[in-house]
Amino acid sequence: MGNIRPTFIKRSAIEILKRYPDQFTDDFDENKVMLDRIAEIQSKSLRNKVAGYITRYRHILARKI
């Protein structure tokens, strides 16, 4: 069983995706770089968690379409 992500990570990732839908892809490393440019996130681990959720969320959206 995996870890459950906190709601503030999910909320901020979805909000960033709604503002910049064309900027993010299914690649985690590209999403990390894009988050550095777009958002001002204090810690590296928090940025990685948000980038990971954005990547996962994009996979989920692609499956639904």
PDB file of N, CA, C and O in Angstrom:
ATOM      1  N   MET A   1       0.839  -1.180   0.000  1.00  0.00           N
ATOM      2  CA  MET A   1       0.000   0.000   0.000  1.00  0.00           C
ATOM      3  C   MET A   1       0.883   1.242   0.000  1.00  0.00           C
ATOM      4  O   MET A   1       1.939   1.277   0.632  1.00  0.00           O
ATOM      5  N   GLY A   2       0.432   2.242  -0.713  1.00  0.00           N
ATOM      6  CA  GLY A   2       1.222   3.455  -0.833  1.00  0.00           C
ATOM      7  C   GLY A   2       0.828   4.508   0.182  1.00  0.00           C
ATOM      8  O   GLY A   2      -0.116   4.339   0.954  1.00  0.00           O
ATOM      9  N   ASN A   3       1.563   5.583   0.161  1.00  0.00           N
ATOM     10  CA  ASN A   3       1.268   6.702   1.047  1.00  0.00           C
ATOM     11  C   ASN A   3       0.146   7.548   0.462  1.00  0.00           C
ATOM     12  O   ASN A   3      -0.009   7.636  -0.757  1.00  0.00           O
ATOM     13  N   ILE A   4      -0.621   8.159   1.328  1.00  0.00           N
ATOM     14  CA  ILE A   4      -1.687   9.059   0.902  1.00  0.00           C
ATOM     15  C   ILE A   4      -1.127  10.476   0.904  1.00  0.00           C
ATOM     16  O   ILE A   4      -0.544  10.919   1.894  1.00  0.00           O
ATOM     17  N   ARG A   5      -1.306  11.177  -0.199  1.00  0.00           N
ATOM     18  CA  ARG A   5      -0.794  12.544  -0.275  1.00  0.00           C
ATOM     19  C   ARG A   5      -1.704  13.488   0.500  1.00  0.00           C
ATOM     20  O   ARG A   5      -2.925  13.333   0.486  1.00  0.00           O
ATOM     21  N   PRO A   6      -1.107  14.466   1.175  1.00  0.00           N
ATOM     22  CA  PRO A   6      -1.924  15.462   1.886  1.00  0.00           C
ATOM     23  C   PRO A   6      -2.771  16.286   0.909  1.00  0.00           C
ATOM     24  O   PRO A   6      -2.423  16.441  -0.262  1.00  0.00           O
ATOM     25  N   THR A   7      -3.869  16.797   1.412  1.00  0.00           N
ATOM     26  CA  THR A   7      -4.801  17.537   0.559  1.00  0.00           C
ATOM     27  C   THR A   7      -4.200  18.823   0.023  1.00  0.00           C
ATOM     28  O   THR A   7      -4.529  19.227  -1.092  1.00  0.00           O
ATOM     29  N   PHE A   8      -3.338  19.475   0.773  1.00  0.00           N
ATOM     30  CA  PHE A   8      -2.795  20.738   0.282  1.00  0.00           C
ATOM     31  C   PHE A   8      -1.899  20.514  -0.933  1.00  0.00           C
ATOM     32  O   PHE A   8      -1.782  21.401  -1.778  1.00  0.00           O
ATOM     33  N   ILE A   9      -1.270  19.351  -1.038  1.00  0.00           N
ATOM     34  CA  ILE A   9      -0.464  19.043  -2.221  1.00  0.00           C
ATOM     35  C   ILE A   9      -1.382  18.827  -3.417  1.00  0.00           C
ATOM     36  O   ILE A   9      -1.127  19.342  -4.506  1.00  0.00           O
ATOM     37  N   LYS A  10      -2.452  18.063  -3.209  1.00  0.00           N
ATOM     38  CA  LYS A  10      -3.398  17.813  -4.296  1.00  0.00           C
ATOM     39  C   LYS A  10      -4.053  19.114  -4.753  1.00  0.00           C
ATOM     40  O   LYS A  10      -4.168  19.375  -5.950  1.00  0.00           O
ATOM     41  N   ARG A  11      -4.481  19.925  -3.787  1.00  0.00           N
ATOM     42  CA  ARG A  11      -5.162  21.178  -4.108  1.00  0.00           C
ATOM     43  C   ARG A  11      -4.256  22.115  -4.897  1.00  0.00           C
ATOM     44  O   ARG A  11      -4.668  22.682  -5.909  1.00  0.00           O
ATOM     45  N   SER A  12      -3.015  22.277  -4.428  1.00  0.00           N
ATOM     46  CA  SER A  12      -2.123  23.196  -5.132  1.00  0.00           C
ATOM     47  C   SER A  12      -1.739  22.669  -6.504  1.00  0.00           C
ATOM     48  O   SER A  12      -1.608  23.450  -7.446  1.00  0.00           O
ATOM     49  N   ALA A  13      -1.555  21.355  -6.638  1.00  0.00           N
ATOM     50  CA  ALA A  13      -1.207  20.788  -7.943  1.00  0.00           C
ATOM     51  C   ALA A  13      -2.343  20.978  -8.945  1.00  0.00           C
ATOM     52  O   ALA A  13      -2.099  21.343 -10.095  1.00  0.00           O
ATOM     53  N   ILE A  14      -3.566  20.736  -8.523  1.00  0.00           N
ATOM     54  CA  ILE A  14      -4.710  20.889  -9.428  1.00  0.00           C
ATOM     55  C   ILE A  14      -4.920  22.355  -9.791  1.00  0.00           C
ATOM     56  O   ILE A  14      -5.265  22.670 -10.930  1.00  0.00           O
ATOM     57  N   GLU A  15      -4.713  23.253  -8.829  1.00  0.00           N
ATOM     58  CA  GLU A  15      -4.853  24.685  -9.108  1.00  0.00           C
ATOM     59  C   GLU A  15      -3.799  25.151 -10.113  1.00  0.00           C
ATOM     60  O   GLU A  15      -4.105  25.923 -11.021  1.00  0.00           O
ATOM     61  N   ILE A  16      -2.569  24.689  -9.953  1.00  0.00           N
ATOM     62  CA  ILE A  16      -1.504  25.051 -10.894  1.00  0.00           C
ATOM     63  C   ILE A  16      -1.816  24.493 -12.277  1.00  0.00           C
ATOM     64  O   ILE A  16      -1.599  25.165 -13.285  1.00  0.00           O
ATOM     65  N   LEU A  17      -2.324  23.267 -12.326  1.00  0.00           N
ATOM     66  CA  LEU A  17      -2.688  22.665 -13.615  1.00  0.00           C
ATOM     67  C   LEU A  17      -3.822  23.422 -14.298  1.00  0.00           C
ATOM     68  O   LEU A  17      -3.838  23.535 -15.524  1.00  0.00           O
ATOM     69  N   LYS A  18      -4.766  23.938 -13.523  1.00  0.00           N
ATOM     70  CA  LYS A  18      -5.864  24.701 -14.118  1.00  0.00           C
ATOM     71  C   LYS A  18      -5.374  26.032 -14.683  1.00  0.00           C
ATOM     72  O   LYS A  18      -5.874  26.495 -15.709  1.00  0.00           O
ATOM     73  N   ARG A  19      -4.403  26.643 -14.019  1.00  0.00           N
ATOM     74  CA  ARG A  19      -3.883  27.924 -14.494  1.00  0.00           C
ATOM     75  C   ARG A  19      -2.988  27.759 -15.716  1.00  0.00           C
ATOM     76  O   ARG A  19      -3.032  28.575 -16.637  1.00  0.00           O
ATOM     77  N   TYR A  20      -2.177  26.703 -15.724  1.00  0.00           N
ATOM     78  CA  TYR A  20      -1.219  26.476 -16.806  1.00  0.00           C
ATOM     79  C   TYR A  20      -1.398  25.067 -17.381  1.00  0.00           C
ATOM     80  O   TYR A  20      -0.527  24.221 -17.181  1.00  0.00           O
ATOM     81  N   PRO A  21      -2.479  24.795 -18.077  1.00  0.00           N
ATOM     82  CA  PRO A  21      -2.740  23.415 -18.526  1.00  0.00           C
ATOM     83  C   PRO A  21      -1.780  22.918 -19.604  1.00  0.00           C
ATOM     84  O   PRO A  21      -1.512  21.719 -19.679  1.00  0.00           O
ATOM     85  N   ASP A  22      -1.261  23.813 -20.438  1.00  0.00           N
ATOM     86  CA  ASP A  22      -0.391  23.382 -21.533  1.00  0.00           C
ATOM     87  C   ASP A  22       1.077  23.293 -21.140  1.00  0.00           C
ATOM     88  O   ASP A  22       1.895  22.821 -21.930  1.00  0.00           O
ATOM     89  N   GLN A  23       1.423  23.733 -19.948  1.00  0.00           N
ATOM     90  CA  GLN A  23       2.821  23.782 -19.544  1.00  0.00           C
ATOM     91  C   GLN A  23       3.358  22.451 -19.021  1.00  0.00           C
ATOM     92  O   GLN A  23       4.571  22.240 -19.001  1.00  0.00           O
ATOM     93  N   PHE A  24       2.473  21.555 -18.599  1.00  0.00           N
ATOM     94  CA  PHE A  24       2.911  20.328 -17.937  1.00  0.00           C
ATOM     95  C   PHE A  24       2.684  19.114 -18.818  1.00  0.00           C
ATOM     96  O   PHE A  24       1.751  19.078 -19.620  1.00  0.00           O
ATOM     97  N   THR A  25       3.559  18.108 -18.657  1.00  0.00           N
ATOM     98  CA  THR A  25       3.490  16.885 -19.454  1.00  0.00           C
ATOM     99  C   THR A  25       3.394  15.678 -18.525  1.00  0.00           C
ATOM    100  O   THR A  25       3.143  15.821 -17.328  1.00  0.00           O
ATOM    101  N   ASP A  26       3.595  14.493 -19.089  1.00  0.00           N
ATOM    102  CA  ASP A  26       3.596  13.268 -18.295  1.00  0.00           C
ATOM    103  C   ASP A  26       4.982  12.934 -17.754  1.00  0.00           C
ATOM    104  O   ASP A  26       5.167  11.887 -17.134  1.00  0.00           O
ATOM    105  N   ASP A  27       5.954  13.812 -17.982  1.00  0.00           N
ATOM    106  CA  ASP A  27       7.328  13.566 -17.547  1.00  0.00           C
ATOM    107  C   ASP A  27       7.600  14.307 -16.240  1.00  0.00           C
ATOM    108  O   ASP A  27       7.432  15.524 -16.163  1.00  0.00           O
ATOM    109  N   PHE A  28       8.018  13.570 -15.221  1.00  0.00           N
ATOM    110  CA  PHE A  28       8.247  14.133 -13.893  1.00  0.00           C
ATOM    111  C   PHE A  28       9.349  15.193 -13.904  1.00  0.00           C
ATOM    112  O   PHE A  28       9.192  16.256 -13.303  1.00  0.00           O
ATOM    113  N   ASP A  29      10.468  14.908 -14.589  1.00  0.00           N
ATOM    114  CA  ASP A  29      11.593  15.848 -14.583  1.00  0.00           C
ATOM    115  C   ASP A  29      11.240  17.166 -15.266  1.00  0.00           C
ATOM    116  O   ASP A  29      11.651  18.230 -14.805  1.00  0.00           O
ATOM    117  N   GLU A  30      10.493  17.105 -16.347  1.00  0.00           N
ATOM    118  CA  GLU A  30      10.058  18.339 -17.011  1.00  0.00           C
ATOM    119  C   GLU A  30       9.108  19.132 -16.118  1.00  0.00           C
ATOM    120  O   GLU A  30       9.153  20.362 -16.095  1.00  0.00           O
ATOM    121  N   ASN A  31       8.257  18.431 -15.391  1.00  0.00           N
ATOM    122  CA  ASN A  31       7.317  19.104 -14.498  1.00  0.00           C
ATOM    123  C   ASN A  31       8.037  19.787 -13.338  1.00  0.00           C
ATOM    124  O   ASN A  31       7.614  20.851 -12.887  1.00  0.00           O
ATOM    125  N   LYS A  32       9.122  19.184 -12.855  1.00  0.00           N
ATOM    126  CA  LYS A  32       9.911  19.822 -11.790  1.00  0.00           C
ATOM    127  C   LYS A  32      10.482  21.148 -12.268  1.00  0.00           C
ATOM    128  O   LYS A  32      10.404  22.157 -11.568  1.00  0.00           O
ATOM    129  N   VAL A  33      11.057  21.139 -13.468  1.00  0.00           N
ATOM    130  CA  VAL A  33      11.650  22.359 -14.021  1.00  0.00           C
ATOM    131  C   VAL A  33      10.576  23.422 -14.242  1.00  0.00           C
ATOM    132  O   VAL A  33      10.791  24.600 -13.955  1.00  0.00           O
ATOM    133  N   MET A  34       9.426  23.002 -14.749  1.00  0.00           N
ATOM    134  CA  MET A  34       8.339  23.945 -15.004  1.00  0.00           C
ATOM    135  C   MET A  34       7.819  24.545 -13.698  1.00  0.00           C
ATOM    136  O   MET A  34       7.491  25.730 -13.651  1.00  0.00           O
ATOM    137  N   LEU A  35       7.740  23.740 -12.642  1.00  0.00           N
ATOM    138  CA  LEU A  35       7.301  24.261 -11.344  1.00  0.00           C
ATOM    139  C   LEU A  35       8.276  25.291 -10.806  1.00  0.00           C
ATOM    140  O   LEU A  35       7.862  26.270 -10.185  1.00  0.00           O
ATOM    141  N   ASP A  36       9.578  25.082 -11.037  1.00  0.00           N
ATOM    142  CA  ASP A  36      10.566  26.073 -10.606  1.00  0.00           C
ATOM    143  C   ASP A  36      10.331  27.410 -11.293  1.00  0.00           C
ATOM    144  O   ASP A  36      10.511  28.465 -10.684  1.00  0.00           O
ATOM    145  N   ARG A  37       9.934  27.369 -12.550  1.00  0.00           N
ATOM    146  CA  ARG A  37       9.699  28.609 -13.298  1.00  0.00           C
ATOM    147  C   ARG A  37       8.396  29.288 -12.896  1.00  0.00           C
ATOM    148  O   ARG A  37       8.335  30.513 -12.791  1.00  0.00           O
ATOM    149  N   ILE A  38       7.351  28.487 -12.670  1.00  0.00           N
ATOM    150  CA  ILE A  38       6.016  29.041 -12.458  1.00  0.00           C
ATOM    151  C   ILE A  38       5.758  29.392 -10.997  1.00  0.00           C
ATOM    152  O   ILE A  38       5.380  30.520 -10.682  1.00  0.00           O
ATOM    153  N   ALA A  39       5.960  28.428 -10.111  1.00  0.00           N
ATOM    154  CA  ALA A  39       5.565  28.589  -8.710  1.00  0.00           C
ATOM    155  C   ALA A  39       6.783  28.843  -7.832  1.00  0.00           C
ATOM    156  O   ALA A  39       7.902  28.440  -8.149  1.00  0.00           O
ATOM    157  N   GLU A  40       6.533  29.508  -6.744  1.00  0.00           N
ATOM    158  CA  GLU A  40       7.590  29.764  -5.771  1.00  0.00           C
ATOM    159  C   GLU A  40       7.386  28.811  -4.595  1.00  0.00           C
ATOM    160  O   GLU A  40       6.690  29.134  -3.632  1.00  0.00           O
ATOM    161  N   ILE A  41       8.004  27.634  -4.689  1.00  0.00           N
ATOM    162  CA  ILE A  41       7.859  26.606  -3.662  1.00  0.00           C
ATOM    163  C   ILE A  41       9.123  26.598  -2.817  1.00  0.00           C
ATOM    164  O   ILE A  41      10.235  26.587  -3.344  1.00  0.00           O
ATOM    165  N   GLN A  42       8.944  26.603  -1.507  1.00  0.00           N
ATOM    166  CA  GLN A  42      10.051  26.792  -0.579  1.00  0.00           C
ATOM    167  C   GLN A  42      11.050  25.633  -0.575  1.00  0.00           C
ATOM    168  O   GLN A  42      12.255  25.852  -0.698  1.00  0.00           O
ATOM    169  N   SER A  43      10.559  24.415  -0.436  1.00  0.00           N
ATOM    170  CA  SER A  43      11.479  23.287  -0.276  1.00  0.00           C
ATOM    171  C   SER A  43      11.477  22.388  -1.507  1.00  0.00           C
ATOM    172  O   SER A  43      10.504  22.323  -2.258  1.00  0.00           O
ATOM    173  N   LYS A  44      12.592  21.703  -1.687  1.00  0.00           N
ATOM    174  CA  LYS A  44      12.735  20.811  -2.819  1.00  0.00           C
ATOM    175  C   LYS A  44      11.816  19.604  -2.697  1.00  0.00           C
ATOM    176  O   LYS A  44      11.259  19.142  -3.693  1.00  0.00           O
ATOM    177  N   SER A  45      11.655  19.096  -1.488  1.00  0.00           N
ATOM    178  CA  SER A  45      10.806  17.915  -1.307  1.00  0.00           C
ATOM    179  C   SER A  45       9.341  18.238  -1.580  1.00  0.00           C
ATOM    180  O   SER A  45       8.622  17.412  -2.144  1.00  0.00           O
ATOM    181  N   LEU A  46       8.896  19.413  -1.194  1.00  0.00           N
ATOM    182  CA  LEU A  46       7.519  19.821  -1.476  1.00  0.00           C
ATOM    183  C   LEU A  46       7.306  20.005  -2.977  1.00  0.00           C
ATOM    184  O   LEU A  46       6.271  19.615  -3.516  1.00  0.00           O
ATOM    185  N   ARG A  47       8.290  20.600  -3.645  1.00  0.00           N
ATOM    186  CA  ARG A  47       8.212  20.761  -5.099  1.00  0.00           C
ATOM    187  C   ARG A  47       8.125  19.401  -5.787  1.00  0.00           C
ATOM    188  O   ARG A  47       7.350  19.228  -6.728  1.00  0.00           O
ATOM    189  N   ASN A  48       8.920  18.436  -5.319  1.00  0.00           N
ATOM    190  CA  ASN A  48       8.898  17.103  -5.917  1.00  0.00           C
ATOM    191  C   ASN A  48       7.562  16.408  -5.695  1.00  0.00           C
ATOM    192  O   ASN A  48       7.078  15.697  -6.576  1.00  0.00           O
ATOM    193  N   LYS A  49       6.965  16.607  -4.524  1.00  0.00           N
ATOM    194  CA  LYS A  49       5.667  15.986  -4.252  1.00  0.00           C
ATOM    195  C   LYS A  49       4.584  16.575  -5.148  1.00  0.00           C
ATOM    196  O   LYS A  49       3.741  15.846  -5.671  1.00  0.00           O
ATOM    197  N   VAL A  50       4.609  17.892  -5.325  1.00  0.00           N
ATOM    198  CA  VAL A  50       3.625  18.542  -6.195  1.00  0.00           C
ATOM    199  C   VAL A  50       3.849  18.118  -7.647  1.00  0.00           C
ATOM    200  O   VAL A  50       2.889  17.839  -8.366  1.00  0.00           O
ATOM    201  N   ALA A  51       5.105  18.068  -8.079  1.00  0.00           N
ATOM    202  CA  ALA A  51       5.405  17.643  -9.451  1.00  0.00           C
ATOM    203  C   ALA A  51       4.996  16.191  -9.672  1.00  0.00           C
ATOM    204  O   ALA A  51       4.503  15.842 -10.744  1.00  0.00           O
ATOM    205  N   GLY A  52       5.193  15.357  -8.680  1.00  0.00           N
ATOM    206  CA  GLY A  52       4.788  13.957  -8.789  1.00  0.00           C
ATOM    207  C   GLY A  52       3.287  13.809  -8.889  1.00  0.00           C
ATOM    208  O   GLY A  52       2.790  12.983  -9.655  1.00  0.00           O
ATOM    209  N   TYR A  53       2.564  14.601  -8.125  1.00  0.00           N
ATOM    210  CA  TYR A  53       1.107  14.518  -8.202  1.00  0.00           C
ATOM    211  C   TYR A  53       0.593  15.069  -9.528  1.00  0.00           C
ATOM    212  O   TYR A  53      -0.372  14.545 -10.084  1.00  0.00           O
ATOM    213  N   ILE A  54       1.229  16.118 -10.035  1.00  0.00           N
ATOM    214  CA  ILE A  54       0.843  16.648 -11.345  1.00  0.00           C
ATOM    215  C   ILE A  54       1.041  15.577 -12.415  1.00  0.00           C
ATOM    216  O   ILE A  54       0.184  15.388 -13.278  1.00  0.00           O
ATOM    217  N   THR A  55       2.169  14.880 -12.354  1.00  0.00           N
ATOM    218  CA  THR A  55       2.442  13.811 -13.312  1.00  0.00           C
ATOM    219  C   THR A  55       1.404  12.709 -13.210  1.00  0.00           C
ATOM    220  O   THR A  55       0.893  12.239 -14.227  1.00  0.00           O
ATOM    221  N   ARG A  56       1.091  12.297 -12.002  1.00  0.00           N
ATOM    222  CA  ARG A  56       0.106  11.239 -11.786  1.00  0.00           C
ATOM    223  C   ARG A  56      -1.287  11.690 -12.235  1.00  0.00           C
ATOM    224  O   ARG A  56      -2.033  10.917 -12.837  1.00  0.00           O
ATOM    225  N   TYR A  57      -1.625  12.928 -11.943  1.00  0.00           N
ATOM    226  CA  TYR A  57      -2.936  13.471 -12.305  1.00  0.00           C
ATOM    227  C   TYR A  57      -3.096  13.532 -13.822  1.00  0.00           C
ATOM    228  O   TYR A  57      -4.179  13.266 -14.343  1.00  0.00           O
ATOM    229  N   ARG A  58      -2.023  13.880 -14.532  1.00  0.00           N
ATOM    230  CA  ARG A  58      -2.067  13.896 -15.995  1.00  0.00           C
ATOM    231  C   ARG A  58      -2.310  12.492 -16.549  1.00  0.00           C
ATOM    232  O   ARG A  58      -3.033  12.329 -17.532  1.00  0.00           O
ATOM    233  N   HIS A  59      -1.705  11.475 -15.919  1.00  0.00           N
ATOM    234  CA  HIS A  59      -1.942  10.087 -16.336  1.00  0.00           C
ATOM    235  C   HIS A  59      -3.410   9.714 -16.132  1.00  0.00           C
ATOM    236  O   HIS A  59      -4.016   9.065 -16.984  1.00  0.00           O
ATOM    237  N   ILE A  60      -3.970  10.125 -15.005  1.00  0.00           N
ATOM    238  CA  ILE A  60      -5.371   9.821 -14.704  1.00  0.00           C
ATOM    239  C   ILE A  60      -6.286  10.493 -15.726  1.00  0.00           C
ATOM    240  O   ILE A  60      -7.226   9.871 -16.221  1.00  0.00           O
ATOM    241  N   LEU A  61      -6.015  11.763 -16.044  1.00  0.00           N
ATOM    242  CA  LEU A  61      -6.832  12.473 -17.028  1.00  0.00           C
ATOM    243  C   LEU A  61      -6.716  11.843 -18.412  1.00  0.00           C
ATOM    244  O   LEU A  61      -7.698  11.789 -19.153  1.00  0.00           O
ATOM    245  N   ALA A  62      -5.532  11.371 -18.762  1.00  0.00           N
ATOM    246  CA  ALA A  62      -5.337  10.751 -20.076  1.00  0.00           C
ATOM    247  C   ALA A  62      -6.111   9.440 -20.181  1.00  0.00           C
ATOM    248  O   ALA A  62      -6.601   9.099 -21.258  1.00  0.00           O
ATOM    249  N   ARG A  63      -6.224   8.710 -19.087  1.00  0.00           N
ATOM    250  CA  ARG A  63      -6.966   7.452 -19.096  1.00  0.00           C
ATOM    251  C   ARG A  63      -8.463   7.683 -19.228  1.00  0.00           C
ATOM    252  O   ARG A  63      -9.165   6.873 -19.834  1.00  0.00           O
ATOM    253  N   LYS A  64      -8.962   8.788 -18.663  1.00  0.00           N
ATOM    254  CA  LYS A  64     -10.397   9.072 -18.704  1.00  0.00           C
ATOM    255  C   LYS A  64     -10.857   9.497 -20.091  1.00  0.00           C
ATOM    256  O   LYS A  64     -12.020   9.306 -20.446  1.00  0.00           O
ATOM    257  N   ILE A  65      -9.962  10.065 -20.866  1.00  0.00           N
ATOM    258  CA  ILE A  65     -10.340  10.570 -22.200  1.00  0.00           C
ATOM    259  C   ILE A  65     -10.396   9.489 -23.199  1.00  0.00           C
ATOM    260  O   ILE A  65     -10.697   9.741 -24.366  1.00  0.00           O
TER     261      ILE A  65
END
